Amino acid sequence: MWADDASKIDMLAYQPYADLITEIAISERMNPLTIGLFGNWGSGKSTLLNLIEEQTTTYTDRNIAVVKVNAWMFEGYEDAKTALMEAILQGMKENKTFFETSLDKIKSLIERINWIAVGKRVLQQGIPWAISGMTGLPPLVMLPEFSDFESPENVQKQIDKVQKFSEEYIKTNPKESVVQNIRGFREDFSSLIENSTVDNLIILIDDLDRCSPDRIIETLEAIKLFLSVPKTTFIIAMDESIISYSIKRKYPQLDDEGVDVSTDYIEKIVQLPIKIAELAESDVKNYMLLLIAEMFLEENSLNQLIEILKKKGIFIKGEIITGTEIIDIIQNEIKVEGSKYKIGATQDEFEQQIQIFNSIGSIVASSLKGNPRQTKRFLNTFYIRKRLAEIQKLDLNIAILAKLMVLEYFDKDLFKELFQWQFEHGGKPLQLSMLEKRILDDSEDNNTINIEDITKNTAWLSDKMKRWFGTEPRLSGIDLSPYFYLARDSISDSRLFSTNLNQEERKYISQICNLEIHIAVRRKKIEQMLKMDEITRNEVFKGVLEKYHQDHAQLETLIEIYKIIPQYKSRIFEIFKKISIDKISINEVLLFQQLDNESFQALKKYFVEEKKADSKLWNLAGE
């Protein structure tokens, strides 16, 4: 499993970006500088920030201080500007290497921030000019409601409010006004850095695009107005589309006039934009295989694997790594003391899974839109389902699990249609077998199959689906019901097949499934299905199956349909075979005895010989 956060290992080949950005960031000629790392959600921006932070440690001839800030932490603060400023100063305070002699100056700046915060809070609370003279607070605000001064008691309340602000926010008694504090902060911040031993202060800001529009604007304004001073470099990771939306929301009147205010605004804040390209399909497949390797290999082995691939030029050339190539490198080129694999991981299991994802990697990659985070989530879902199957002792082919998940990811509608097909045919969808034969077999008989006879959804014949059908293993004749059981969160709304029925047909299903009605009456009702047209009869039968899956007491209804309507006998018989032996009591066996003798004996033989059921129970019922 993989955490949904930044990686410390460069499996995306971002190291060249990190090297270049760090080189620019520490250049005296370039600072003060703000660099924007623009990329979509999940594109690896946080991973790149980690690599940049690590790269700064390689410059031993320069004093580089790095402060990392998560902008999302300020979402609950009233003023993101002062929160960001204080977070940066606290980060500098904790860096004893370069700022140990500057602790008093840092403390003074933090107190100045507290005073600046008073000004904004006062504005929000509406403290009048008159009271500012009594308390010493700056007269920066408009008067509150006139009713606040209609009585001496209300005036005293306003005075008490101000004094509370004073106790809460003012930790010193600065002589300057709030305006002077704002004006002086930038100057003092610059002086602090200049007089320290640091050559360059790099501030990494992550998750800005997760903030609300107002917080995004406040953070960018704080960087521009207060913090961008000599020897500083800001590197901000952000999704440009979200930042643009926030700016347009803040200044809609300019946007209405045809002025692209977001572009101009971003250009004034960010001097060097660097865009992280969407990963190509080959990159996503490579990343997926390396994630599998990360799960099985010890860290030293994984790092050697990545370095060998880099030396081969795999990432630069845009080549696709094969599972066989990874296995060969691990076996013959990686040198470590002890095991190459993590505790509990086996070589056989690794090689099996790397080859499975090697076979489906290309088609998965085409569905994940070049997004590393989506790749992790796909794999996490796969391993959650695999583990659930192990816990419940479900006998699954993990290659089939992976193949069905690919379909689930790139076309939900086809996945749900396949669920419906297997639901109707006892887990073995006849329609899928017909499509497989038409697409994969070259005989003339198969080419004459009309897609409209199988489904109205022509997407089954798309190029992507042809690639999917061509991926091993084939699914014809395979019971898919356990796999869809694991994916029930995805298709939970797909059992509502009776929505295709009219009111009279729904009423009819309720009547034949009402176990309180005498069986003779219900049997007569079921016989009416023989007079229905094929489409209506099939829809009614789906509705009955839906009832059965909700309440297994409807086994009695299925047995009556089995006896009366021959076309559904094979489907229903397969459903009987799926009943767990711990769910079969003498009552169920007695119901099965209502079948014709040949069907009952076949069912008895299956449960006794194949499922190892108690033969005494079945023999007892036959006596």
Secondary structure, DSSP 8 states (H G I E B T S, - for coil): ---SS--SS--S--HHHHHHHHHHHT-TTT-SEEEEEE--TTSSHHHHHHHHHHHHTT-TTS-EEEEEEEGGGGTTSS-HHHHHHHHHHHHHHH-HHHHGGGHHHHHHHHHHHHHHHHHHHHHHHT--HHHHHHH-----S----GGGGSSHHHHHHHHHHHHHHHHHH-SS--SS-HHHHHHHHHHHHHHHHHTSS-SEEEEEEE-GGGS-HHHHHHHHHHIIIII--TTEEEEEEE-HHHHHHHHHHHSHHHHHTT--HHHHHHHHH-SEEEE-----HHHHHHHHHHHHHHHHB-HHHHHHHHHHHHHTTHHHHT----HHHHHHHHHHT---SS-SB-TT--HHHHHHHHHHHHHHHHHHHTTTTT-HHHHHHHHHHHHHHHHHHHHTT----HHHHHHHHHHHHH-HHHHHHHHHHHHHTTT--HHHHHHHHHHH---HHHHT--GGGT-S-GGGGSHHHHHHHHSSS--TT---HHHHHHTTTTSTTTT-GGGGS-HHHHHHHHHHT-TTS-HHHHHHHHHGGGGS-HHHHHHHHHHHHHHHHH-GGGHHHHHHHHHH-GGGHHHHHHHHHTS-GGG--HHHHHHHTTS-HHHHHHHHHIIIIIS---HHHHHHHH-
